[in-house]
């Protein structure tokens, strides 16, 4: 049975896409810690992050790098933090989150509830910074 991320990648579930290539898909987290929280997932279903094939791991980080830099440009933050928790969905994924302190990556904090227009504005900010 496909994971929710595979359904997002296939377009069966709508998302706020940030970037995509033949192997990876990046989109806004719909329960973000902060504005600008992006998920980056491989298009192949692998449950655990460290079970991802070696060649994919390198390409994954290279795919995520310009997105992280765009997040840093689009939002007032000290840096783009990276987190791999992997408990919510059995499909390897990384979180890219604009942070100012380590506590900004605390997944026990309440998540933001944003409107569709807020998500679209955030998506536009990051995507526009990707093309710079």
C-alpha positions as CSV (number, residue, x, y, z in Angstrom):
1,X,0.0,0.0,0.0
2,X,1.5,3.4,-1.0
3,X,2.5,5.8,1.8
4,X,0.9,9.2,2.1
5,X,4.1,10.7,0.6
6,X,3.8,8.4,-2.4
7,X,0.2,9.6,-2.9
8,X,1.4,13.2,-2.6
9,X,4.2,12.6,-5.2
10,X,1.7,10.9,-7.5
11,X,-0.6,13.9,-7.2
12,X,-3.4,11.9,-5.5
13,X,-3.2,14.2,-2.5
14,X,-2.6,17.9,-3.1
15,X,0.5,19.6,-1.8
16,X,2.4,22.8,-1.9
17,X,5.3,21.7,-4.1
18,X,8.6,23.4,-3.7
19,X,10.8,21.4,-6.1
20,X,10.9,18.0,-7.9
21,X,13.2,16.0,-10.1
22,X,13.1,12.4,-11.2
23,X,14.2,11.0,-7.8
24,X,13.0,13.5,-5.1
25,X,10.0,15.7,-4.2
26,X,10.0,18.7,-1.8
27,X,6.8,20.2,-0.4
28,X,5.6,22.3,2.5
29,X,4.8,20.4,5.7
30,X,1.1,20.9,6.4
31,X,1.7,20.8,10.2
32,X,4.8,23.0,10.3
33,X,6.8,23.9,13.3
34,X,7.4,27.3,11.8
35,X,6.6,29.0,8.4
36,X,8.9,27.7,5.8
37,X,9.0,24.1,7.1
38,X,9.7,21.8,4.1
39,X,9.7,18.0,3.7
40,X,12.1,16.4,1.2
41,X,11.4,12.8,0.2
42,X,12.8,10.3,-2.2
43,X,10.3,9.0,-4.8
44,X,11.2,5.5,-3.9
45,X,9.5,4.1,-0.8
46,X,12.1,3.3,1.9
47,X,11.0,3.2,5.5
48,X,14.1,4.3,7.3
49,X,16.5,7.1,6.4
50,X,19.7,5.1,6.8
51,X,18.3,2.3,4.6
52,X,18.3,4.6,1.6
53,X,20.8,3.4,-1.0
54,X,24.2,5.1,-1.0
55,X,23.8,6.8,-4.4
56,X,20.4,8.2,-3.3
57,X,21.7,9.6,-0.1
58,X,24.3,11.8,-1.8
59,X,21.8,12.9,-4.4
60,X,19.2,13.6,-1.7
61,X,21.5,16.0,0.1
62,X,22.5,17.7,-3.2
63,X,18.8,18.1,-4.1
64,X,18.0,19.6,-0.7
65,X,20.9,22.1,-0.5
66,X,19.4,24.8,-2.8
67,X,16.1,24.4,-1.1
68,X,17.7,25.0,2.3
69,X,19.5,28.0,0.9
70,X,16.2,29.4,-0.5
71,X,14.6,28.9,2.9
72,X,17.5,30.9,4.5
73,X,16.9,33.7,2.0
74,X,13.1,33.7,2.3
75,X,12.9,33.7,6.1
76,X,14.5,35.6,8.9
77,X,16.5,32.8,10.4
78,X,20.0,32.0,11.6
79,X,20.1,28.9,9.4
80,X,18.1,26.1,7.9
81,X,18.0,23.2,10.3
82,X,17.8,19.6,9.2
83,X,16.0,16.9,11.1
84,X,15.3,13.2,10.3
85,X,12.7,11.8,12.8
86,X,10.9,9.4,10.6
87,X,8.3,8.2,13.0
88,X,5.2,9.8,11.5
89,X,5.3,8.1,8.0
90,X,7.0,4.9,7.0
91,X,8.7,6.7,4.1
92,X,12.2,8.2,4.6
93,X,12.0,12.0,4.7
94,X,14.0,15.0,5.9
95,X,12.7,18.2,7.5
96,X,14.2,21.5,6.4
97,X,13.2,24.1,9.0
98,X,14.2,27.8,9.3
99,X,15.7,28.0,12.8
100,X,17.2,30.5,15.2
101,X,17.8,28.2,18.2
102,X,17.9,24.4,18.6
103,X,14.5,24.5,20.2
104,X,13.0,25.5,16.9
105,X,13.5,21.9,15.9
106,X,11.5,20.6,18.9
107,X,8.8,18.4,17.3
108,X,6.9,18.3,20.6
109,X,5.9,21.9,20.2
110,X,2.5,22.8,19.0
111,X,2.3,22.9,15.2
112,X,1.1,25.9,13.2
113,X,-2.3,25.9,11.7
114,X,-2.1,27.9,8.4
115,X,-4.7,28.9,5.8
116,X,-4.4,28.0,2.2
117,X,-3.5,31.5,1.3
118,X,-0.7,31.5,3.9
119,X,0.7,28.2,2.6
120,X,0.6,29.6,-1.0
121,X,2.4,32.7,0.1
122,X,5.1,30.6,1.8
123,X,5.4,28.4,-1.2
124,X,5.8,31.4,-3.5
125,X,8.5,32.9,-1.2
126,X,10.6,29.8,-1.2
127,X,10.2,29.0,-4.9
128,X,11.0,32.6,-5.9
129,X,14.3,32.3,-3.9
130,X,15.1,29.0,-5.6
131,X,15.2,30.7,-9.0
132,X,17.6,33.4,-7.8
